[in-house]
Amino acid sequence: MPDFPTYERLYKEQSEKTREQLECQLDIPFGRTLDESLDVFPAVRSEALILVFINGGYWHTVSSKEFSFVASGAGKDRSDR
């Protein structure tokens, strides 16, 4: 992907901003290896829906930290639904 560096930079910037703005618990282990961990962004409301974002591939270049920005969209009020 020729323009990958542009997207990688955007993802990193937006993800850092998301981690600064939202409560988060990073690198929670669920297995025996360092690769078996997850990041949790708790909902503000107890009755909120749960969003689980799972990457379908193996990280060669980037990690879960470049995709923290996904949590920022989930925190929006969805009262119109």
N, CA, C and O atoms as a Maestro MAE file, in Angstrom:
{
 s_m_m2io_version
 :::
 2.0.0
}

f_m_ct {
 s_m_title
 :::
 protein
 m_atom[324] {
  # First column is atom index #
  i_m_mmod_type
  r_m_x_coord
  r_m_y_coord
  r_m_z_coord
  i_m_residue_number
  s_m_chain_name
  s_m_pdb_residue_name
  s_m_pdb_atom_name
  i_m_atomic_number
  :::
  1 25 0.847 -1.154 0.000 1 A "MET " " N  " 7
  2 3 0.000 0.000 0.000 1 A "MET " " CA " 6
  3 2 0.909 1.239 0.000 1 A "MET " " C  " 6
  4 15 1.548 1.533 1.011 1 A "MET " " O  " 8
  5 25 0.971 1.949 -1.099 2 A "PRO " " N  " 7
  6 3 1.928 3.046 -1.235 2 A "PRO " " CA " 6
  7 2 1.744 4.183 -0.238 2 A "PRO " " C  " 6
  8 15 2.730 4.800 0.167 2 A "PRO " " O  " 8
  9 25 0.529 4.474 0.165 3 A "ASP " " N  " 7
  10 3 0.306 5.583 1.092 3 A "ASP " " CA " 6
  11 2 0.134 5.115 2.542 3 A "ASP " " C  " 6
  12 15 -0.444 5.832 3.359 3 A "ASP " " O  " 8
  13 25 0.628 3.926 2.861 4 A "PHE " " N  " 7
  14 3 0.520 3.383 4.211 4 A "PHE " " CA " 6
  15 2 1.089 4.317 5.276 4 A "PHE " " C  " 6
  16 15 0.452 4.486 6.316 4 A "PHE " " O  " 8
  17 25 2.266 4.938 5.070 5 A "PRO " " N  " 7
  18 3 2.803 5.827 6.102 5 A "PRO " " CA " 6
  19 2 1.848 6.964 6.497 5 A "PRO " " C  " 6
  20 15 1.817 7.376 7.656 5 A "PRO " " O  " 8
  21 25 1.082 7.460 5.542 6 A "THR " " N  " 7
  22 3 0.116 8.517 5.835 6 A "THR " " CA " 6
  23 2 -0.960 8.003 6.783 6 A "THR " " C  " 6
  24 15 -1.296 8.662 7.767 6 A "THR " " O  " 8
  25 25 -1.493 6.831 6.484 7 A "TYR " " N  " 7
  26 3 -2.527 6.239 7.345 7 A "TYR " " CA " 6
  27 2 -1.962 5.842 8.702 7 A "TYR " " C  " 6
  28 15 -2.612 6.036 9.729 7 A "TYR " " O  " 8
  29 25 -0.774 5.295 8.708 8 A "GLU " " N  " 7
  30 3 -0.154 4.886 9.969 8 A "GLU " " CA " 6
  31 2 0.024 6.098 10.892 8 A "GLU " " C  " 6
  32 15 -0.254 6.007 12.088 8 A "GLU " " O  " 8
  33 25 0.476 7.209 10.358 9 A "ARG " " N  " 7
  34 3 0.653 8.429 11.141 9 A "ARG " " CA " 6
  35 2 -0.698 8.934 11.671 9 A "ARG " " C  " 6
  36 15 -0.813 9.310 12.838 9 A "ARG " " O  " 8
  37 25 -1.713 8.938 10.803 10 A "LEU " " N  " 7
  38 3 -3.052 9.367 11.209 10 A "LEU " " CA " 6
  39 2 -3.603 8.469 12.316 10 A "LEU " " C  " 6
  40 15 -4.138 8.962 13.309 10 A "LEU " " O  " 8
  41 25 -3.473 7.160 12.146 11 A "TYR " " N  " 7
  42 3 -3.960 6.215 13.149 11 A "TYR " " CA " 6
  43 2 -3.265 6.443 14.492 11 A "TYR " " C  " 6
  44 15 -3.912 6.448 15.539 11 A "TYR " " O  " 8
  45 25 -1.944 6.633 14.457 12 A "LYS " " N  " 7
  46 3 -1.190 6.849 15.698 12 A "LYS " " CA " 6
  47 2 -1.633 8.130 16.390 12 A "LYS " " C  " 6
  48 15 -1.850 8.135 17.601 12 A "LYS " " O  " 8
  49 25 -1.768 9.215 15.635 13 A "GLU " " N  " 7
  50 3 -2.171 10.496 16.223 13 A "GLU " " CA " 6
  51 2 -3.565 10.416 16.832 13 A "GLU " " C  " 6
  52 15 -3.778 10.860 17.960 13 A "GLU " " O  " 8
  53 25 -4.508 9.853 16.092 14 A "GLN " " N  " 7
  54 3 -5.874 9.756 16.586 14 A "GLN " " CA " 6
  55 2 -5.969 8.803 17.777 14 A "GLN " " C  " 6
  56 15 -6.754 9.036 18.697 14 A "GLN " " O  " 8
  57 25 -5.184 7.747 17.764 15 A "SER " " N  " 7
  58 3 -5.208 6.777 18.866 15 A "SER " " CA " 6
  59 2 -4.619 7.368 20.136 15 A "SER " " C  " 6
  60 15 -5.145 7.135 21.225 15 A "SER " " O  " 8
  61 25 -3.533 8.131 20.018 16 A "GLU " " N  " 7
  62 3 -2.959 8.795 21.190 16 A "GLU " " CA " 6
  63 2 -3.972 9.768 21.791 16 A "GLU " " C  " 6
  64 15 -4.133 9.833 23.010 16 A "GLU " " O  " 8
  65 25 -4.645 10.514 20.936 17 A "LYS " " N  " 7
  66 3 -5.664 11.465 21.386 17 A "LYS " " CA " 6
  67 2 -6.801 10.734 22.110 17 A "LYS " " C  " 6
  68 15 -7.269 11.186 23.155 17 A "LYS " " O  " 8
  69 25 -7.236 9.613 21.554 18 A "THR " " N  " 7
  70 3 -8.310 8.823 22.169 18 A "THR " " CA " 6
  71 2 -7.899 8.325 23.544 18 A "THR " " C  " 6
  72 15 -8.691 8.395 24.483 18 A "THR " " O  " 8
  73 25 -6.669 7.821 23.682 19 A "ARG " " N  " 7
  74 3 -6.208 7.321 24.985 19 A "ARG " " CA " 6
  75 2 -6.084 8.443 26.010 19 A "ARG " " C  " 6
  76 15 -6.252 8.205 27.206 19 A "ARG " " O  " 8
  77 25 -5.794 9.657 25.563 20 A "GLU " " N  " 7
  78 3 -5.724 10.804 26.476 20 A "GLU " " CA " 6
  79 2 -7.120 11.246 26.917 20 A "GLU " " C  " 6
  80 15 -7.300 11.678 28.055 20 A "GLU " " O  " 8
  81 25 -8.093 11.141 26.037 21 A "GLN " " N  " 7
  82 3 -9.432 11.655 26.305 21 A "GLN " " CA " 6
  83 2 -10.352 10.668 27.015 21 A "GLN " " C  " 6
  84 15 -11.244 11.080 27.757 21 A "GLN " " O  " 8
  85 25 -10.148 9.382 26.799 22 A "LEU " " N  " 7
  86 3 -11.041 8.374 27.374 22 A "LEU " " CA " 6
  87 2 -10.334 7.576 28.466 22 A "LEU " " C  " 6
  88 15 -9.122 7.365 28.423 22 A "LEU " " O  " 8
  89 25 -11.113 7.146 29.427 23 A "GLU " " N  " 7
  90 3 -10.563 6.207 30.408 23 A "GLU " " CA " 6
  91 2 -10.184 4.938 29.670 23 A "GLU " " C  " 6
  92 15 -10.929 4.473 28.807 23 A "GLU " " O  " 8
  93 25 -9.030 4.373 30.002 24 A "CYS " " N  " 7
  94 3 -8.646 3.119 29.353 24 A "CYS " " CA " 6
  95 2 -7.758 2.297 30.270 24 A "CYS " " C  " 6
  96 15 -7.029 2.823 31.111 24 A "CYS " " O  " 8
  97 25 -7.846 1.006 30.080 25 A "GLN " " N  " 7
  98 3 -7.014 0.036 30.791 25 A "GLN " " CA " 6
  99 2 -6.283 -0.735 29.701 25 A "GLN " " C  " 6
  100 15 -6.896 -1.486 28.942 25 A "GLN " " O  " 8
  101 25 -4.977 -0.546 29.628 26 A "LEU " " N  " 7
  102 3 -4.204 -1.092 28.516 26 A "LEU " " CA " 6
  103 2 -3.433 -2.348 28.905 26 A "LEU " " C  " 6
  104 15 -3.030 -2.530 30.054 26 A "LEU " " O  " 8
  105 25 -3.246 -3.197 27.920 27 A "ASP " " N  " 7
  106 3 -2.409 -4.399 28.038 27 A "ASP " " CA " 6
  107 2 -2.854 -5.342 29.149 27 A "ASP " " C  " 6
  108 15 -2.031 -5.834 29.922 27 A "ASP " " O  " 8
  109 25 -4.143 -5.589 29.223 28 A "ILE " " N  " 7
  110 3 -4.674 -6.543 30.197 28 A "ILE " " CA " 6
  111 2 -4.433 -7.953 29.653 28 A "ILE " " C  " 6
  112 15 -4.939 -8.289 28.583 28 A "ILE " " O  " 8
  113 25 -3.674 -8.777 30.367 29 A "PRO " " N  " 7
  114 3 -3.368 -10.118 29.851 29 A "PRO " " CA " 6
  115 2 -4.579 -11.044 29.908 29 A "PRO " " C  " 6
  116 15 -5.362 -11.015 30.858 29 A "PRO " " O  " 8
  117 25 -4.713 -11.871 28.864 30 A "PHE " " N  " 7
  118 3 -5.738 -12.917 28.882 30 A "PHE " " CA " 6
  119 2 -5.139 -14.274 28.536 30 A "PHE " " C  " 6
  120 15 -5.856 -15.270 28.432 30 A "PHE " " O  " 8
  121 25 -3.831 -14.307 28.359 31 A "GLY " " N  " 7
  122 3 -3.135 -15.554 28.042 31 A "GLY " " CA " 6
  123 2 -1.734 -15.539 28.613 31 A "GLY " " C  " 6
  124 15 -1.383 -14.676 29.418 31 A "GLY " " O  " 8
  125 25 -0.939 -16.501 28.189 32 A "ARG " " N  " 7
  126 3 0.398 -16.662 28.757 32 A "ARG " " CA " 6
  127 2 1.481 -15.837 28.073 32 A "ARG " " C  " 6
  128 15 2.547 -15.631 28.654 32 A "ARG " " O  " 8
  129 25 1.238 -15.361 26.857 33 A "THR " " N  " 7
  130 3 2.280 -14.622 26.146 33 A "THR " " CA " 6
  131 2 1.969 -13.125 26.135 33 A "THR " " C  " 6
  132 15 0.839 -12.713 26.397 33 A "THR " " O  " 8
  133 25 2.981 -12.326 25.832 34 A "LEU " " N  " 7
  134 3 2.798 -10.874 25.764 34 A "LEU " " CA " 6
  135 2 1.821 -10.473 24.666 34 A "LEU " " C  " 6
  136 15 1.168 -9.434 24.761 34 A "LEU " " O  " 8
  137 25 1.721 -11.291 23.631 35 A "ASP " " N  " 7
  138 3 0.798 -10.999 22.531 35 A "ASP " " CA " 6
  139 2 -0.659 -11.211 22.920 35 A "ASP " " C  " 6
  140 15 -1.561 -10.745 22.223 35 A "ASP " " O  " 8
  141 25 -0.895 -11.902 24.015 36 A "GLU " " N  " 7
  142 3 -2.261 -12.190 24.462 36 A "GLU " " CA " 6
  143 2 -2.687 -11.163 25.512 36 A "GLU " " C  " 6
  144 15 -2.703 -11.434 26.713 36 A "GLU " " O  " 8
  145 25 -3.025 -9.987 25.017 37 A "SER " " N  " 7
  146 3 -3.483 -8.916 25.898 37 A "SER " " CA " 6
  147 2 -4.530 -8.092 25.168 37 A "SER " " C  " 6
  148 15 -4.660 -8.165 23.946 37 A "SER " " O  " 8
  149 25 -5.268 -7.313 25.931 38 A "LEU " " N  " 7
  150 3 -6.297 -6.478 25.316 38 A "LEU " " CA " 6
  151 2 -6.343 -5.126 25.994 38 A "LEU " " C  " 6
  152 15 -5.864 -4.949 27.114 38 A "LEU " " O  " 8
  153 25 -6.931 -4.176 25.286 39 A "ASP " " N  " 7
  154 3 -7.124 -2.826 25.802 39 A "ASP " " CA " 6
  155 2 -8.619 -2.616 26.005 39 A "ASP " " C  " 6
  156 15 -9.423 -2.956 25.137 39 A "ASP " " O  " 8
  157 25 -8.986 -2.060 27.145 40 A "VAL " " N  " 7
  158 3 -10.397 -1.854 27.483 40 A "VAL " " CA " 6
  159 2 -10.658 -0.357 27.664 40 A "VAL " " C  " 6
  160 15 -9.925 0.343 28.363 40 A "VAL " " O  " 8
  161 25 -11.709 0.104 27.020 41 A "PHE " " N  " 7
  162 3 -12.187 1.472 27.159 41 A "PHE " " CA " 6
  163 2 -13.592 1.375 27.754 41 A "PHE " " C  " 6
  164 15 -14.563 1.222 27.012 41 A "PHE " " O  " 8
  165 25 -13.716 1.462 29.081 42 A "PRO " " N  " 7
  166 3 -15.021 1.275 29.721 42 A "PRO " " CA " 6
  167 2 -16.046 2.332 29.284 42 A "PRO " " C  " 6
  168 15 -15.707 3.489 29.035 42 A "PRO " " O  " 8
  169 25 -17.278 1.907 29.201 43 A "ALA " " N  " 7
  170 3 -18.369 2.828 28.865 43 A "ALA " " CA " 6
  171 2 -18.663 3.721 30.065 43 A "ALA " " C  " 6
  172 15 -18.457 3.324 31.212 43 A "ALA " " O  " 8
  173 25 -19.138 4.910 29.793 44 A "VAL " " N  " 7
  174 3 -19.506 5.846 30.853 44 A "VAL " " CA " 6
  175 2 -20.810 5.410 31.506 44 A "VAL " " C  " 6
  176 15 -20.946 5.482 32.727 44 A "VAL " " O  " 8
  177 25 -21.770 4.958 30.699 45 A "ARG " " N  " 7
  178 3 -23.084 4.528 31.205 45 A "ARG " " CA " 6
  179 2 -23.089 3.020 31.421 45 A "ARG " " C  " 6
  180 15 -22.574 2.263 30.597 45 A "ARG " " O  " 8
  181 25 -23.668 2.596 32.522 46 A "SER " " N  " 7
  182 3 -23.701 1.161 32.830 46 A "SER " " CA " 6
  183 2 -24.579 0.379 31.853 46 A "SER " " C  " 6
  184 15 -24.345 -0.812 31.648 46 A "SER " " O  " 8
  185 25 -25.583 1.020 31.242 47 A "GLU " " N  " 7
  186 3 -26.472 0.310 30.311 47 A "GLU " " CA " 6
  187 2 -25.988 0.379 28.857 47 A "GLU " " C  " 6
  188 15 -26.715 -0.015 27.944 47 A "GLU " " O  " 8
  189 25 -24.782 0.870 28.641 48 A "ALA " " N  " 7
  190 3 -24.258 1.011 27.287 48 A "ALA " " CA " 6
  191 2 -23.996 -0.356 26.642 48 A "ALA " " C  " 6
  192 15 -23.727 -1.344 27.325 48 A "ALA " " O  " 8
  193 25 -24.083 -0.380 25.328 49 A "LEU " " N  " 7
  194 3 -23.748 -1.584 24.585 49 A "LEU " " CA " 6
  195 2 -22.243 -1.815 24.623 49 A "LEU " " C  " 6
  196 15 -21.479 -0.905 24.948 49 A "LEU " " O  " 8
  197 25 -21.823 -3.012 24.295 50 A "ILE " " N  " 7
  198 3 -20.404 -3.361 24.277 50 A "ILE " " CA " 6
  199 2 -19.934 -3.454 22.828 50 A "ILE " " C  " 6
  200 15 -20.591 -4.075 21.992 50 A "ILE " " O  " 8
  201 25 -18.807 -2.839 22.545 51 A "LEU " " N  " 7
  202 3 -18.175 -2.936 21.234 51 A "LEU " " CA " 6
  203 2 -16.896 -3.735 21.406 51 A "LEU " " C  " 6
  204 15 -16.067 -3.400 22.253 51 A "LEU " " O  " 8
  205 25 -16.726 -4.775 20.625 52 A "VAL " " N  " 7
  206 3 -15.495 -5.553 20.635 52 A "VAL " " CA " 6
  207 2 -14.870 -5.410 19.258 52 A "VAL " " C  " 6
  208 15 -15.477 -5.774 18.251 52 A "VAL " " O  " 8
  209 25 -13.659 -4.879 19.219 53 A "PHE " " N  " 7
  210 3 -12.923 -4.709 17.961 53 A "PHE " " CA " 6
  211 2 -11.806 -5.736 17.943 53 A "PHE " " C  " 6
  212 15 -10.917 -5.712 18.795 53 A "PHE " " O  " 8
  213 25 -11.850 -6.632 16.979 54 A "ILE " " N  " 7
  214 3 -10.840 -7.678 16.857 54 A "ILE " " CA " 6
  215 2 -10.206 -7.575 15.483 54 A "ILE " " C  " 6
  216 15 -10.896 -7.593 14.463 54 A "ILE " " O  " 8
  217 25 -8.903 -7.468 15.466 55 A "ASN " " N  " 7
  218 3 -8.190 -7.489 14.201 55 A "ASN " " CA " 6
  219 2 -8.100 -8.934 13.725 55 A "ASN " " C  " 6
  220 15 -7.767 -9.829 14.501 55 A "ASN " " O  " 8
  221 25 -8.391 -9.153 12.475 56 A "GLY " " N  " 7
  222 3 -8.399 -10.505 11.943 56 A "GLY " " CA " 6
  223 2 -7.055 -11.030 11.504 56 A "GLY " " C  " 6
  224 15 -6.981 -12.150 10.999 56 A "GLY " " O  " 8
  225 25 -5.989 -10.273 11.672 57 A "GLY " " N  " 7
  226 3 -4.691 -10.723 11.197 57 A "GLY " " CA " 6
  227 2 -3.608 -10.597 12.252 57 A "GLY " " C  " 6
  228 15 -3.858 -10.167 13.378 57 A "GLY " " O  " 8
  229 25 -2.435 -10.970 11.873 58 A "TYR " " N  " 7
  230 3 -1.281 -10.912 12.766 58 A "TYR " " CA " 6
  231 2 -0.587 -9.569 12.566 58 A "TYR " " C  " 6
  232 15 -0.364 -9.158 11.428 58 A "TYR " " O  " 8
  233 25 -0.242 -8.881 13.652 59 A "TRP " " N  " 7
  234 3 0.399 -7.557 13.559 59 A "TRP " " CA " 6
  235 2 1.868 -7.729 13.180 59 A "TRP " " C  " 6
  236 15 2.651 -8.288 13.948 59 A "TRP " " O  " 8
  237 25 2.235 -7.253 12.007 60 A "HIS " " N  " 7
  238 3 3.641 -7.269 11.597 60 A "HIS " " CA " 6
  239 2 4.277 -5.902 11.822 60 A "HIS " " C  " 6
  240 15 5.440 -5.810 12.215 60 A "HIS " " O  " 8
  241 25 3.532 -4.868 11.578 61 A "THR " " N  " 7
  242 3 4.080 -3.523 11.634 61 A "THR " " CA " 6
  243 2 3.463 -2.701 12.752 61 A "THR " " C  " 6
  244 15 4.164 -1.950 13.430 61 A "THR " " O  " 8
  245 25 2.186 -2.832 12.947 62 A "VAL " " N  " 7
  246 3 1.485 -2.025 13.943 62 A "VAL " " CA " 6
  247 2 0.929 -2.909 15.051 62 A "VAL " " C  " 6
  248 15 0.931 -4.135 14.943 62 A "VAL " " O  " 8
  249 25 0.451 -2.269 16.119 63 A "SER " " N  " 7
  250 3 -0.104 -3.010 17.246 63 A "SER " " CA " 6
  251 2 -1.512 -2.509 17.546 63 A "SER " " C  " 6
  252 15 -2.055 -1.681 16.814 63 A "SER " " O  " 8
  253 25 -2.085 -3.008 18.604 64 A "SER " " N  " 7
  254 3 -3.417 -2.542 18.995 64 A "SER " " CA " 6
  255 2 -3.411 -1.049 19.316 64 A "SER " " C  " 6
  256 15 -4.444 -0.389 19.208 64 A "SER " " O  " 8
  257 25 -2.271 -0.522 19.703 65 A "LYS " " N  " 7
  258 3 -2.185 0.896 20.086 65 A "LYS " " CA " 6
  259 2 -2.473 1.830 18.911 65 A "LYS " " C  " 6
  260 15 -2.878 2.972 19.128 65 A "LYS " " O  " 8
  261 25 -2.276 1.379 17.685 66 A "GLU " " N  " 7
  262 3 -2.576 2.205 16.518 66 A "GLU " " CA " 6
  263 2 -4.067 2.187 16.171 66 A "GLU " " C  " 6
  264 15 -4.502 2.907 15.272 66 A "GLU " " O  " 8
  265 25 -4.843 1.378 16.871 67 A "PHE " " N  " 7
  266 3 -6.277 1.286 16.578 67 A "PHE " " CA " 6
  267 2 -7.152 1.679 17.772 67 A "PHE " " C  " 6
  268 15 -8.344 1.372 17.796 67 A "PHE " " O  " 8
  269 25 -6.564 2.356 18.758 68 A "SER " " N  " 7
  270 3 -7.348 2.852 19.897 68 A "SER " " CA " 6
  271 2 -8.411 3.836 19.450 68 A "SER " " C  " 6
  272 15 -9.433 3.991 20.118 68 A "SER " " O  " 8
  273 25 -8.182 4.504 18.324 69 A "PHE " " N  " 7
  274 3 -9.136 5.517 17.845 69 A "PHE " " CA " 6
  275 2 -10.520 4.931 17.594 69 A "PHE " " C  " 6
  276 15 -11.501 5.674 17.582 69 A "PHE " " O  " 8
  277 25 -10.625 3.644 17.397 70 A "VAL " " N  " 7
  278 3 -11.923 3.000 17.172 70 A "VAL " " CA " 6
  279 2 -12.846 3.244 18.373 70 A "VAL " " C  " 6
  280 15 -14.060 3.376 18.210 70 A "VAL " " O  " 8
  281 25 -12.267 3.303 19.574 71 A "ALA " " N  " 7
  282 3 -13.066 3.515 20.787 71 A "ALA " " CA " 6
  283 2 -13.698 4.898 20.829 71 A "ALA " " C  " 6
  284 15 -14.716 5.076 21.497 71 A "ALA " " O  " 8
  285 25 -13.142 5.866 20.151 72 A "SER " " N  " 7
  286 3 -13.691 7.219 20.206 72 A "SER " " CA " 6
  287 2 -15.054 7.310 19.527 72 A "SER " " C  " 6
  288 15 -15.898 8.093 19.962 72 A "SER " " O  " 8
  289 25 -15.285 6.551 18.503 73 A "GLY " " N  " 7
  290 3 -16.583 6.552 17.834 73 A "GLY " " CA " 6
  291 2 -17.651 5.842 18.627 73 A "GLY " " C  " 6
  292 15 -18.833 6.165 18.513 73 A "GLY " " O  " 8
  293 25 -17.249 4.884 19.426 74 A "ALA " " N  " 7
  294 3 -18.207 4.107 20.219 74 A "ALA " " CA " 6
  295 2 -18.758 4.907 21.385 74 A "ALA " " C  " 6
  296 15 -19.824 4.572 21.900 74 A "ALA " " O  " 8
  297 25 -18.072 5.945 21.816 75 A "GLY " " N  " 7
  298 3 -18.495 6.707 22.973 75 A "GLY " " CA " 6
  299 2 -19.539 7.765 22.684 75 A "GLY " " C  " 6
  300 15 -20.018 8.426 23.605 75 A "GLY " " O  " 8
  301 25 -19.891 7.934 21.455 76 A "LYS " " N  " 7
  302 3 -20.869 8.961 21.089 76 A "LYS " " CA " 6
  303 2 -22.265 8.550 21.560 76 A "LYS " " C  " 6
  304 15 -22.584 7.362 21.606 76 A "LYS " " O  " 8
  305 25 -23.089 9.533 21.908 77 A "ASP " " N  " 7
  306 3 -24.448 9.264 22.358 77 A "ASP " " CA " 6
  307 2 -25.289 8.795 21.173 77 A "ASP " " C  " 6
  308 15 -25.343 9.464 20.141 77 A "ASP " " O  " 8
  309 25 -25.928 7.675 21.321 78 A "ARG " " N  " 7
  310 3 -26.735 7.102 20.261 78 A "ARG " " CA " 6
  311 2 -28.207 7.148 20.633 78 A "ARG " " C  " 6
  312 15 -28.941 6.201 20.350 78 A "ARG " " O  " 8
  313 25 -28.655 8.230 21.262 79 A "SER " " N  " 7
  314 3 -30.039 8.319 21.751 79 A "SER " " CA " 6
  315 2 -31.051 8.373 20.622 79 A "SER " " C  " 6
  316 15 -32.244 8.184 20.861 79 A "SER " " O  " 8
  317 25 -30.604 8.627 19.391 80 A "ASP " " N  " 7
  318 3 -31.538 8.703 18.255 80 A "ASP " " CA " 6
  319 2 -31.889 7.315 17.714 80 A "ASP " " C  " 6
  320 15 -32.684 7.205 16.780 80 A "ASP " " O  " 8
  321 25 -31.316 6.266 18.279 81 A "ARG " " N  " 7
  322 3 -31.578 4.911 17.771 81 A "ARG " " CA " 6
  323 2 -32.558 4.173 18.626 81 A "ARG " " C  " 6
  324 15 -32.886 3.022 18.338 81 A "ARG " " O  " 8
  :::
 }
 m_bond[323] {
  # First column is bond index #
  i_m_from
  i_m_to
  i_m_order
  :::
  1 1 2 1
  2 2 3 1
  3 3 4 2
  4 3 5 1
  5 5 6 1
  6 6 7 1
  7 7 8 2
  8 7 9 1
  9 9 10 1
  10 10 11 1
  11 11 12 2
  12 11 13 1
  13 13 14 1
  14 14 15 1
  15 15 16 2
  16 15 17 1
  17 17 18 1
  18 18 19 1
  19 19 20 2
  20 19 21 1
  21 21 22 1
  22 22 23 1
  23 23 24 2
  24 23 25 1
  25 25 26 1
  26 26 27 1
  27 27 28 2
  28 27 29 1
  29 29 30 1
  30 30 31 1
  31 31 32 2
  32 31 33 1
  33 33 34 1
  34 34 35 1
  35 35 36 2
  36 35 37 1
  37 37 38 1
  38 38 39 1
  39 39 40 2
  40 39 41 1
  41 41 42 1
  42 42 43 1
  43 43 44 2
  44 43 45 1
  45 45 46 1
  46 46 47 1
  47 47 48 2
  48 47 49 1
  49 49 50 1
  50 50 51 1
  51 51 52 2
  52 51 53 1
  53 53 54 1
  54 54 55 1
  55 55 56 2
  56 55 57 1
  57 57 58 1
  58 58 59 1
  59 59 60 2
  60 59 61 1
  61 61 62 1
  62 62 63 1
  63 63 64 2
  64 63 65 1
  65 65 66 1
  66 66 67 1
  67 67 68 2
  68 67 69 1
  69 69 70 1
  70 70 71 1
  71 71 72 2
  72 71 73 1
  73 73 74 1
  74 74 75 1
  75 75 76 2
  76 75 77 1
  77 77 78 1
  78 78 79 1
  79 79 80 2
  80 79 81 1
  81 81 82 1
  82 82 83 1
  83 83 84 2
  84 83 85 1
  85 85 86 1
  86 86 87 1
  87 87 88 2
  88 87 89 1
  89 89 90 1
  90 90 91 1
  91 91 92 2
  92 91 93 1
  93 93 94 1
  94 94 95 1
  95 95 96 2
  96 95 97 1
  97 97 98 1
  98 98 99 1
  99 99 100 2
  100 99 101 1
  101 101 102 1
  102 102 103 1
  103 103 104 2
  104 103 105 1
  105 105 106 1
  106 106 107 1
  107 107 108 2
  108 107 109 1
  109 109 110 1
  110 110 111 1
  111 111 112 2
  112 111 113 1
  113 113 114 1
  114 114 115 1
  115 115 116 2
  116 115 117 1
  117 117 118 1
  118 118 119 1
  119 119 120 2
  120 119 121 1
  121 121 122 1
  122 122 123 1
  123 123 124 2
  124 123 125 1
  125 125 126 1
  126 126 127 1
  127 127 128 2
  128 127 129 1
  129 129 130 1
  130 130 131 1
  131 131 132 2
  132 131 133 1
  133 133 134 1
  134 134 135 1
  135 135 136 2
  136 135 137 1
  137 137 138 1
  138 138 139 1
  139 139 140 2
  140 139 141 1
  141 141 142 1
  142 142 143 1
  143 143 144 2
  144 143 145 1
  145 145 146 1
  146 146 147 1
  147 147 148 2
  148 147 149 1
  149 149 150 1
  150 150 151 1
  151 151 152 2
  152 151 153 1
  153 153 154 1
  154 154 155 1
  155 155 156 2
  156 155 157 1
  157 157 158 1
  158 158 159 1
  159 159 160 2
  160 159 161 1
  161 161 162 1
  162 162 163 1
  163 163 164 2
  164 163 165 1
  165 165 166 1
  166 166 167 1
  167 167 168 2
  168 167 169 1
  169 169 170 1
  170 170 171 1
  171 171 172 2
  172 171 173 1
  173 173 174 1
  174 174 175 1
  175 175 176 2
  176 175 177 1
  177 177 178 1
  178 178 179 1
  179 179 180 2
  180 179 181 1
  181 181 182 1
  182 182 183 1
  183 183 184 2
  184 183 185 1
  185 185 186 1
  186 186 187 1
  187 187 188 2
  188 187 189 1
  189 189 190 1
  190 190 191 1
  191 191 192 2
  192 191 193 1
  193 193 194 1
  194 194 195 1
  195 195 196 2
  196 195 197 1
  197 197 198 1
  198 198 199 1
  199 199 200 2
  200 199 201 1
  201 201 202 1
  202 202 203 1
  203 203 204 2
  204 203 205 1
  205 205 206 1
  206 206 207 1
  207 207 208 2
  208 207 209 1
  209 209 210 1
  210 210 211 1
  211 211 212 2
  212 211 213 1
  213 213 214 1
  214 214 215 1
  215 215 216 2
  216 215 217 1
  217 217 218 1
  218 218 219 1
  219 219 220 2
  220 219 221 1
  221 221 222 1
  222 222 223 1
  223 223 224 2
  224 223 225 1
  225 225 226 1
  226 226 227 1
  227 227 228 2
  228 227 229 1
  229 229 230 1
  230 230 231 1
  231 231 232 2
  232 231 233 1
  233 233 234 1
  234 234 235 1
  235 235 236 2
  236 235 237 1
  237 237 238 1
  238 238 239 1
  239 239 240 2
  240 239 241 1
  241 241 242 1
  242 242 243 1
  243 243 244 2
  244 243 245 1
  245 245 246 1
  246 246 247 1
  247 247 248 2
  248 247 249 1
  249 249 250 1
  250 250 251 1
  251 251 252 2
  252 251 253 1
  253 253 254 1
  254 254 255 1
  255 255 256 2
  256 255 257 1
  257 257 258 1
  258 258 259 1
  259 259 260 2
  260 259 261 1
  261 261 262 1
  262 262 263 1
  263 263 264 2
  264 263 265 1
  265 265 266 1
  266 266 267 1
  267 267 268 2
  268 267 269 1
  269 269 270 1
  270 270 271 1
  271 271 272 2
  272 271 273 1
  273 273 274 1
  274 274 275 1
  275 275 276 2
  276 275 277 1
  277 277 278 1
  278 278 279 1
  279 279 280 2
  280 279 281 1
  281 281 282 1
  282 282 283 1
  283 283 284 2
  284 283 285 1
  285 285 286 1
  286 286 287 1
  287 287 288 2
  288 287 289 1
  289 289 290 1
  290 290 291 1
  291 291 292 2
  292 291 293 1
  293 293 294 1
  294 294 295 1
  295 295 296 2
  296 295 297 1
  297 297 298 1
  298 298 299 1
  299 299 300 2
  300 299 301 1
  301 301 302 1
  302 302 303 1
  303 303 304 2
  304 303 305 1
  305 305 306 1
  306 306 307 1
  307 307 308 2
  308 307 309 1
  309 309 310 1
  310 310 311 1
  311 311 312 2
  312 311 313 1
  313 313 314 1
  314 314 315 1
  315 315 316 2
  316 315 317 1
  317 317 318 1
  318 318 319 1
  319 319 320 2
  320 319 321 1
  321 321 322 1
  322 322 323 1
  323 323 324 2
  :::
 }
}
